[in-house]
Amino acid sequence: MLVDKQHERPTHSSLQQSAPVSQLPTTRVITQPKVSSRTSSLLSRIQSNKTIIPLTDVETSKAVTNETHLSKFSAESSISQASRSTSGISLLINSKRGNFHDLNDTETGKSRKYVRRLCGGWCPCCSFCCCIVSSVLLALLLAGLVTLIVLLKTSNKATSTTTTQPSTTVTITSNDCTSNWTGVSILYHCDNCANVIPYAQYTYTYVAIATATRISFAFREDIGLFLLDDVSVVNVNAPSVQLIVNGGFETGSLSSPWIYCNPYGASAAAFILSNSANLNWGGVTFLAHSGSYCYCDGAVTYADYLSQTFPTNVGDTYNISYWIYNCGSGSASSADVLLSI
């Protein structure tokens, strides 16, 4: 039996199987985008109630549009939330950075104040080492100024020392002062003598050849003056016993045991100078080396002599010293320091 399949009435199942795709009911499943926890919670509640609903073409378009808006809204919400979170973190980080910056500034300020305190508040330096160097340089400068002032005030009393041995006995020109001298030794001699400024100390050792020894000073200074002060002779075996009497001329006169002799009557002969006289020549004030008095000699053309005899023991060694100051022209002058018996 032939059956015309074209006139066969389709069943419901066959209709469903043969229906074109375009005519099938349209369904949309809303999926959850990656959003913040708050938005995610809201979407979860929506999804728990979602149903599959057949939609017409118009409704399908609206659903798609709504889904798009919802996705966009969710994404924007996520971005906004993330932005707010990031802004908050940035603000927190900036705040923390600001705090660290303020802390560093505070510590730096404290360090600078500490450096200033170490520098006494006057040193405009940027480091502790700078302050130390500045302080040392200032201290050296002040020390130099003090030293200069002291030297200027005590220029007549500054010292230097010359130590020599006396020469063997010599023969000297005899005159009224030296005619009876024997066993003469020369401790010091100069012609056209150089200036001796400030005072200079001369020291010697001498082995006695008699029971009494004479020390003599002969000066000539046509232009200028010689000063003599603090003459000393001691036995090395008894250094505390001074053998020269009035060696600093503090009696204020040429009294015994000093003996003064001017054999040729030289002008500007020797005298005892007092500091109170304020004797000034060539811009120089003549003063004693120590105490208030000294021996002053400016004999012209010829030398004059100052002598004193002191007790000695044959063979004993004696330390002899004196201080000389000379301010003159460097010409037409002489000085001799002699030992004799």
GIGIQUI-V911187 format. One record per pair of residues at least 12 apart in sequence whose ideal C-beta (glycine too) atoms are under 6 Angstrom apart, sorted by the first residue. I is the first residue (numbers start at 1). GAP is how many residues later the second one is. D is the distance in Angstrom with one decimal. If there is no record, write none. Layout:
i: (I I)
gap: (GAP GAP)
d: (D D)
This chain:
i: (25 26 26 27 28 30 33 33 33 35 35 36 36 39 39 115 119 155 156 156 157 158 159 160 161 162 163 164 166 166 166 166 167 169 169 169 170 170 172 175 176 177 177 177 181 182 183 183 183 184 184 185 186 187 187 188 189 190 191 192 192 193 193 193 194 195 195 196 196 196 197 199 199 199 200 201 202 203 204 205 205 206 206 207 208 208 208 208 210 212 212 213 213 213 214 214 214 215 216 216 216 217 217 218 218 218 219 219 219 220 220 220 220 221 221 221 222 222 223 223 224 224 224 225 225 226 226 227 227 227 228 229 229 229 229 230 230 230 230 231 231 231 232 232 232 233 233 233 234 235 235 236 243 245 248 249 249 249 249 250 250 252 252 253 257 258 259 260 261 262 264 266 266 266 266 266 267 268 268 269 269 270 270 271 272 273 273 274 274 275 275 275 284 289 303)
gap: (29 29 34 25 35 37 38 41 42 39 43 42 45 35 38 13 12 43 42 131 132 40 42 40 40 40 40 40 19 21 38 40 19 14 15 16 14 16 12 88 87 84 86 128 159 159 26 157 158 154 156 154 152 17 150 149 147 145 143 138 139 133 140 142 136 131 132 128 129 130 130 90 124 126 124 122 120 118 116 112 114 112 114 110 104 105 106 108 131 97 99 99 126 128 93 95 126 124 89 91 122 89 120 85 87 118 78 84 116 79 83 113 114 77 107 112 78 110 105 106 103 104 105 71 73 71 100 67 69 98 67 59 60 65 94 18 59 60 93 13 16 91 12 15 89 77 85 87 85 81 83 81 67 12 43 23 44 45 46 41 43 20 41 19 51 50 48 46 44 42 38 33 34 35 36 38 33 30 32 30 35 27 34 25 21 21 23 18 19 12 13 17 43 34 31)
d: (3.4 5.0 4.5 4.8 5.2 5.9 5.7 4.9 5.9 4.9 3.7 5.2 4.1 5.5 5.0 5.7 4.0 5.3 5.5 4.5 5.9 3.9 5.5 4.7 4.9 4.9 4.8 5.8 4.1 5.1 5.8 5.6 5.3 5.2 5.7 5.7 5.7 5.9 5.6 4.3 4.3 3.7 4.9 4.5 4.0 5.7 5.8 5.9 4.4 5.7 4.5 4.4 5.9 5.5 4.2 4.0 5.1 5.1 5.1 6.0 5.0 5.8 4.7 5.5 6.0 5.6 5.8 5.6 5.8 4.2 6.0 4.8 4.8 4.7 5.9 5.1 6.0 4.3 4.6 5.7 6.0 4.9 5.7 5.5 3.7 6.0 5.6 5.4 4.0 5.5 5.9 4.7 6.0 5.9 5.6 4.7 4.8 5.9 5.6 4.1 4.6 4.8 5.7 4.3 5.0 4.4 4.0 5.9 5.4 5.1 4.1 5.7 4.7 5.0 4.8 4.6 5.0 3.7 5.6 4.0 5.1 2.7 5.9 5.7 4.5 4.7 5.2 5.1 5.6 3.9 4.1 5.5 3.9 4.1 4.8 5.3 5.6 5.8 4.9 5.2 4.0 4.5 5.9 5.5 4.9 5.5 5.7 5.1 5.4 5.5 5.6 4.8 4.1 5.2 5.1 5.4 4.5 5.8 5.5 5.0 5.5 5.8 5.4 5.9 5.1 5.2 4.9 5.5 4.4 4.1 3.8 3.8 5.6 5.8 4.3 5.6 4.8 4.2 5.1 5.5 5.4 3.9 5.6 5.8 5.5 5.4 3.8 6.0 5.6 5.2 5.7 5.1 5.2 4.6 6.0)
